């Protein structure tokens, strides 16, 4: 009798543990399904091939210019960009994607068309900005998951720079505001980026005054690091998750502290110029929450250029070096991604 019990037990226990493991995996999968992916990428000069007579700075990206920017090269660029984007979010593509250095809505539409293999219903938020180079910020989002409640575009008075895109998205009965930024380049004085940061900060103060637990995320190529005054002092994005009143959490500090990490390489040194900054409301574990530790910089081998000099680090493979086009080029920046959870 004891031997029968022992024998039965030896059969039942493995089955029980196998069921428990399957049940645990199912629970984990269910929990992951309550999260969505938010990403940002500076896609490096995504221009069409037509000279816009109303824009002074787009002539270099035309077939007759030195760069010889043709439909063929545009097609290669779009194909390369789509490869990286489709590999995001475990090869499902991002649910929300902020973009910068796009010339107009048309090129965003062309990019969305290239993403058709994802079988997503991407909507677009975009308007032409006063950038002297003719480049803008934009947002795409999966309309099967999100409802666009409102879009706003914040200009910087007295500057021919990119608008800040603000999109208010509804998901799971909650509201998430997404800001997409591309601040003035580092060829400009620091005051230029501080001025743009001030425009964004004033809008953020409006949101926090109306609702101290407002859920929003700031994405963008800020052309400054987490430690620079525009980000740390004006925007008030710190590394401390125990936020003081009105403070925001910069989620790129780990990469900033790592000499081998970042989003852009300048003079053989990595810098964090592309950011994911989250509101206090995304840290309170109610409604929508940033998944702690989820911010990352996708870095696939195929999108990296490895210099011949062993002392030079691999860096994002760019589309152009001066007038020279690289068929294997993607962008001179790495994308940044994070995850946001709906509910606990």
N, C-alpha and C positions, 0 to 999 in steps of 0.2 A: 504494500500500500504506500509506504513512504517512498519507494522507488518510483511509483506511478506519479506521486505528487511532485517529486523532484523532476521527473521527466516533463510533466506538464508545465511546471514552473519555468524550466529551461526553454520551453517553446514560447510561453506567453510573454515573458519579460522582454525578449528581443522585439516581439511584435509591439508591445506597449511602448518601448523606447523609440522604435521606428515611427509609431504614430505620433508620439510626443514631438519628435524632431520635425515631422511633416507639419504638425499643427503649429510649432514654433515658427517654421519658415513661412507658413501661410500668414501668421500674424505679422511677421516682419514685412512681408510683401504688402500686406494691407496698410501697415503704418507708412511705408514708403509711398504708397499711392496717394497719401494725403499731403504729399509734398510736391512742389513745382520748382522748375529750374528757371533762374534769372541769370542772364549773361550780358556782357558788353564787349564790343570789339571795335577798335579803330582799324578800319579795313584798308587804310592807306590809299587815298586818291582813287576812289571808285567814281570815275567820270564817264559820261557818254563820249561820243566821238565828234559831237557837233559844237561848233563855236557859238556860244551864247553871246549875242551882241550886247546884252545888258550887263554882262559880267566881264570885268577886265582881266581876271586871273586864270581863265580856263583855256586860253589859247594853246598852252603847252601840251594839253591833252587832246590833240586833233591829229588827223593823218598827215597833214603837211608840216607839222612842227617837228622840232629836232627829235622828240620822243617817238614820233611816228606811231601815235596811238590809234590803232585801227580796230575795226569790228572783230577781226581775228584775235587781236591781243585782249580786247575787252572780254571776248568769250573765254579765253584761257584764264583770265583773272577771275571771272565769275565761277568757273568750274573749280578753280583752286579754293576760293573762299567757301564754296558750298561744301567741299570735302571736310573742311575743319568744322563748319557749323553742324553738318550732319553727324559728325562723330561726338558732338557734345551730348551730355545727359544720357550716357550709356547708349549712344547711337540712335537716340530718339529725337535729337535736336532740342534746342532750348524752347521753353514755353513762352518766355519773354526775352527779347534780345534788343538791347540798345546798340545803335550804330553811330559812328561818326566818320567824317571824311567821305560822305556820299554827296554827289553833285546835286541830285534832284530826286523827285519821286520816281521818275522813270527808271533810274538805275536800281532803286530799291525794289521796284516791281520785277525787274529782270533777275535780281538776286532771289527774290521769293519764288519766282518760276523755277530757278535752278534747284530749289529745295523741295520740289514736288515729290521726290521719292519718299519724303517723310510723311506724306499724306496728311499734312497739316492744313488748317484753314487760317493762314496768317493774314491779319489785318495790319494796316500801316498807319502810323501817326507821323506826319511830316508837313513842314511848310518851308518854302525858300527863306533863307536868312540873309542878312546884309553882309555876309562874309565877303571880303574883297577877293578871295580866291574862288568863291562860288561853291564852297563846301558847307554842308549842313549836318545836323544831327537828326536821327530818326529813331523810331521804335517799331518793332514788329511784335505781334502777340497772337496767340492761338485763340481765335474767336469761338472755338468750341468749348473753351475753358473760361474765358474772361469776357466780360462786357465792358466796353469802353464807355465810361460815364461822362467823361469830359477831357478835353485836351487844351492845354494852354502853351503859349510860346513866349518866353521872357527875353526881351532884348536888353542890351546894355547901352544905355544912353551915351552918345558921343563916340562909340566904338563900332568899327565895321568887323565885328566878330560874330561867331555863331550864336544863334538863339539857344537858350536852355529849353529843352522840351520837357513838358510836364504832362503825364498821362495818368488819369485816375481810373483804375481798373477795379471791377467788382468780381470777386471770386468766392464761392462758398458762403455767400451772405456777408462777406467782409470786404473792406475797401483798402486797396494798396495804391499809393501814389508813387510813380516812378519818374525820376528826373534823369535826363540824359544830357551830358555836358561834353563840351570840347573847349577848354579854356585857351587863351592865347599862348602861342609857342614860347619856348624859353629864349628865343631871339628877342622877345619883348621884355621890358623891365618887369620886375616882380610886382610892381604896383598895378600892372594891367590885370594880372591874375587875381590880385586882392580885390580889385574893383568888381570883377565878375563874381568872385566868391561872395561879395557883399550883396549882390543882387539875389543870388540863391539863398543866402542866409536870411534875408528879409522875408522871402516867401516862406521859408521854413518856420520862421517866428510866427507868421500868420497862422500856419497850420497848428503849431503847438499851442498858441493862444486859444484857438478854437477848441482844441482837443489835445491835452497833454499826452494822451496815449495813441496819437495818430500813427498809423503804420505807413512808413515811406522808406524808399531806398534811393540813394544817390549813386548813379553810375557815371563813369566817364573818364576820358583822358583829361586830367586836370593840369597836365604839364608841370606838376609839382609833386614832390614826394610827401608821404604822410607827415614828415617832420617840418615841412616848409610852412611859413606863416599863413599863407592863403588857406591851407587845409587845417592846420592845427589851431590857429588863433581866430581867423575870420570865420571859417566854416564851423569851427569848434568840433572837429572830428578827432577824438583822442583814442588812445589804445586801452583805456580803462573802461571795462564794461560796467563798473559801478559809477554810472554817469551822474555828474552834477546837473542841476536844473538847466535845461536847454541844451545839454551836451549830446553829441552824437558819437557812435562807435565806428571808428575806422577799422575795417576788417583785414587790411593788407599789411599790418605791422609785422607779422611773421616773415613775409617775403622781404619787407624792407630791412629787417635785421639780418637776413641771410645774404651774404655776399654773392652767392651763386644763384640767387633767385631775383625775380623782378618781372617787368613786362616790356622793357625796352633797353637796348644796349647802346651806350654812347661812350666813345673812346675806350672800348673794351671793358666797360664797367656796367653792371646791371643797375637799373633804376626802376622803382615802382612809380610810374606815372599814371597808371590806370587803376581806378578805385571802385570799391564797393563800400559804401557808408550807410549804416542803418540807423533808424530812429529808436528812441527809448521804447516806443510801442512794440517794436519787433523783438524786444528782449524780455517782455513781461510774461511770456508763455500764455498769453490769452489771445484769442482771435487768430491773428497771423504772427508767426515767429520765425526769425532767421535761425536756421539750423546751425548751431554753434560749431565752428571749425569747418564749415562747408565751403568757405570761400577758397577758390583755387585758380591757378593759371594753367589751363590745358597746354601741354607742350609735347606734341607728337614729334617723333624723329623726322618724319617727312616734311614738316613745316619749318625745320631749322637749317640754317646754313652753318657749315663747319669750316672756319678759315684754315688755310694751310699752316699758318703760324700756330704751333702748339700752345703758345702763351696767350692766344686770343680765344675767348670763350665762344662756344656756339651761340648763335643769336637768331631771332626770327628772320626767315628768308624773305627779303623784300622784293617787290615787283620791279623796281628800278634802282639802278645805281647811276646817278646822273642821267645821261640819255640812253643808257644800256638797259634793255628789257630782259628780264629773267623769266623764262617760261616756268621755272620751278618756284617762282616767288609767290608768296601769299600776302603777307603784310609785315611791316617793320615792327609791329606790336604783337604781343600775345593777348589773347582774349582773357577775360576774368569771368568767373561764374560763381554762383552760390545757390543754395536751396532755401526755400521758405515753406514752412509747414502751416497747414490750415487746421486749427484746433490743437489740442494738447497731444 
